[in-house]
Every structure is written in structure tokens, then in C-alpha cells.
Amino acid sequence: MSACGKVKNLTEGQSVAPSQAPAASVAPAAAESLCTKAVQATPVDKTISTVKSYAAAPEMTIDASKTYCAIVQTSKGNLTLELFAKDAPKTVNNFVFLAKNNFYNGIIFHRIIQSFMIQTGDPEGTGAGGPGYSFEDELTGPQNYEPGVVAMANAGANTNGSQFFINTVDNSKNLPKNYSIFGKVVAGMDTVTKIAATPVEAGGEGSTPTEKVTIDSVQIIEL
């Protein structure tokens, strides 16, 4: 992705012209998150759910005043997310629901652009799938797409489902503020870097990985 080039947006069939070259992949300094001390349960539940479609978005079950963490085990290592329940309660509630139902287990990272982001959450593995429902955007919180920030991928306004992406560089000036941010990587950016370095096919956008990188499990911790 260069200053004068174009890279496909996170919506189907659209593109966005970056306003500047991407910054170095270095997460900004911040206060330590409670989630950095979250401990993964043993044994890890890697059961792959046979249910990949639901009739409607889940009812609200989280307490937005609490801290939610997600320990994501991938085929290239672990990463820990702090989920922004206060800023994006519906989005976090959705992620927690899907994670607790093992929806993400076995799903691949279907789209990888090293100098942009890594994308996953599609049960079909094509970029066109979802959980069978959609829900509205939550764009009221801080909308800075910094390295490690996690946001929902979509196909337009209010079409959120299960797909999400993790920024590998600072995309704050390159992406429109159209993607609901619901978390940030607070441990395991080295895993994000490893996934981002996965070889991809040369044709098209150059984002289809040549090897399978999977989410093996997602454990939700409420603090």
C-alpha cells in the first residue's frame, strides 16, 4: 500500500485511496490493561461448532461496566484482546456470544495484507460469509485504527456480523471512520506480526494466504 496506490477497503467491491504511506508497525505506549494479566484456561476448548448461522443477533448479556478480555489461540501463537464493552457494547456482546459458542474455532484468516491488516471471522473462508444476521454500527467511541486495534469488517453501513480485522499499522488516516472498533491487542502483537508475514498469492489484491492460518480457540474472561 503506497501513498499513490489503492488498496481494497474492508467492504466488498470498494476501494480507498490512502492519503499517506503506512506508518511503522509499532503500537503506541498506553497504560497497562487488566487483560495483560488474564490467564488462559487449561485445557483449551478447541471444539469446532457445527452451528455457523443464527436467525438473529444475540440478546444483550454482557455488563458494559465490566472488563472483558479475549485470549485468542491461533495456529501461529496467542494474542490477548481487551474488549471495549463501554464504547461498543453491542459489538462486544456479539463477539462474546460467538466466541462462547465456539463459532470462531477453526476459522481461517482469509485476508492478509502485511502493511494494512489481517482479517478473519468468516465461516466460509471467502470473505463473503457471516453468522446469518447483521447488526448496526457503533461509531461513537475513539475511531483511531492504530496497530493492534480490532474492528468489525462490513459490507456497508449496519452490516456487521462475525468478520473482524486487526490493524498491523496505523491506518487512522487511510480508512474512513466506518468500522466499529471493539477492542485492541494488549499482548501478542508478535503473533499478529507472524500472521501478517504469511505468504500470499500474487494475483488480484495479493491478500489470499498460501497457507492456512486458523483461530483455534477464543476464551472470554470477565473481570
Residue pairs with C-beta under 8 A, 6 or more apart in sequence:
1 7
1 18
1 21
1 22
1 113
1 115
1 116
1 174
2 18
2 21
3 18
3 19
3 20
3 21
5 17
5 18
6 15
6 16
6 17
6 18
7 15
7 16
7 18
7 113
7 116
7 205
8 14
8 15
8 16
8 205
8 207
9 15
9 16
9 175
9 176
10 117
10 119
10 153
10 154
10 165
10 175
10 179
11 153
11 154
11 155
11 156
11 178
12 127
12 128
12 155
16 174
16 175
16 176
18 173
18 174
19 173
19 174
20 173
20 174
22 115
22 116
22 169
22 170
22 171
22 174
23 169
23 170
24 169
25 147
25 168
25 169
25 193
25 196
26 147
27 146
27 147
27 148
27 185
27 189
28 146
28 147
33 69
33 82
33 184
33 186
34 67
34 69
34 82
34 223
35 67
35 69
35 80
35 81
35 82
35 186
35 187
35 221
35 223
36 80
36 186
36 187
38 69
38 71
38 80
38 221
38 223
40 71
40 73
40 78
40 219
41 219
44 73
44 216
44 217
44 219
45 102
45 105
45 217
45 219
46 73
46 105
46 106
46 216
46 217
47 102
47 105
48 102
48 105
48 106
49 101
49 102
49 103
49 105
51 101
51 103
52 103
52 123
52 129
52 131
52 132
53 123
53 131
53 132
54 131
54 132
54 133
55 132
55 133
56 133
57 90
57 94
57 133
57 134
57 135
58 93
58 94
58 97
60 89
60 90
60 93
61 93
61 96
61 97
62 68
62 85
62 89
62 92
62 93
62 96
62 222
63 85
63 222
64 85
64 86
64 89
64 92
65 85
65 86
66 85
66 222
66 223
67 82
67 85
67 222
67 223
68 82
68 83
68 85
68 92
68 96
68 220
68 221
68 222
68 223
69 80
69 81
69 82
69 83
69 186
69 220
69 221
69 222
69 223
70 80
70 81
70 83
70 95
70 96
70 99
70 183
70 218
70 219
70 220
70 221
71 78
71 79
71 80
71 81
71 218
71 219
71 221
72 78
72 79
72 80
72 81
72 104
72 188
72 215
72 217
72 218
73 215
73 216
73 217
73 218
73 219
74 109
74 191
74 195
74 213
74 214
74 215
74 216
75 212
75 213
75 214
75 216
76 191
76 194
76 195
76 198
76 213
77 188
77 190
77 191
77 194
78 187
78 188
78 191
79 185
79 187
79 188
79 189
79 191
79 192
80 185
80 186
80 187
80 188
81 150
81 183
81 184
81 185
81 186
82 183
82 184
82 186
83 92
83 95
83 96
83 182
83 183
84 92
84 141
84 181
84 182
84 183
84 184
85 92
85 93
86 141
87 138
87 140
87 141
87 142
87 181
87 182
88 138
88 141
88 180
88 181
88 182
89 138
90 135
90 136
90 138
91 135
91 138
91 152
91 160
91 180
91 182
92 182
92 183
94 135
94 160
94 162
95 164
95 182
95 183
96 220
98 104
98 131
98 162
99 218
99 219
99 220
100 220
102 217
103 123
103 131
103 162
104 120
104 121
104 162
104 215
104 217
104 218
105 215
105 216
105 217
105 218
106 214
106 215
106 216
107 120
107 121
107 122
107 123
107 125
107 214
107 215
108 120
108 122
108 125
108 209
108 212
108 213
108 214
108 215
109 118
109 119
109 120
109 195
109 198
109 209
109 213
109 214
109 215
110 119
110 120
110 122
110 125
110 126
110 127
110 208
110 209
111 117
111 118
111 119
111 120
111 127
111 165
111 207
111 208
112 118
112 119
112 195
112 196
112 198
112 200
112 207
112 208
112 209
112 213
113 168
113 196
113 200
113 205
113 206
113 207
114 168
114 196
114 197
115 168
115 169
116 167
116 168
116 169
116 171
117 165
117 166
117 167
117 168
117 171
118 165
118 166
118 168
118 192
118 195
118 196
119 127
119 153
119 163
119 164
119 165
119 166
120 163
120 164
120 165
120 215
121 153
121 161
121 162
121 163
121 164
122 128
122 129
122 130
122 162
122 163
123 129
123 130
123 131
123 162
127 163
129 162
129 163
130 161
130 162
130 163
131 161
131 162
132 161
133 161
134 158
134 159
134 160
134 161
135 158
135 160
135 161
136 158
136 160
137 152
137 154
137 157
137 158
137 160
137 178
137 180
138 180
138 182
139 177
139 178
139 180
141 181
142 181
143 172
143 177
143 181
144 170
144 172
144 181
145 151
145 167
145 170
145 171
145 172
145 174
145 175
145 179
145 181
146 167
146 170
146 171
146 172
146 184
147 167
147 168
147 169
147 170
147 189
148 166
148 167
148 184
148 185
148 186
148 189
148 192
149 166
149 167
149 181
149 183
149 184
149 185
150 164
150 165
150 166
150 167
150 181
150 182
150 183
150 184
150 185
151 164
151 165
151 167
151 179
151 180
151 181
151 182
152 160
152 161
152 163
152 164
152 179
152 180
152 182
153 163
153 164
153 165
153 179
154 160
154 161
154 163
154 178
154 179
154 180
157 178
160 180
164 182
165 179
166 185
166 192
168 192
168 193
168 196
185 192
195 213
198 209
198 210
198 211
198 213
199 209
199 210
199 211
200 206
200 207
200 208
200 209
200 210
201 208
201 209
201 210
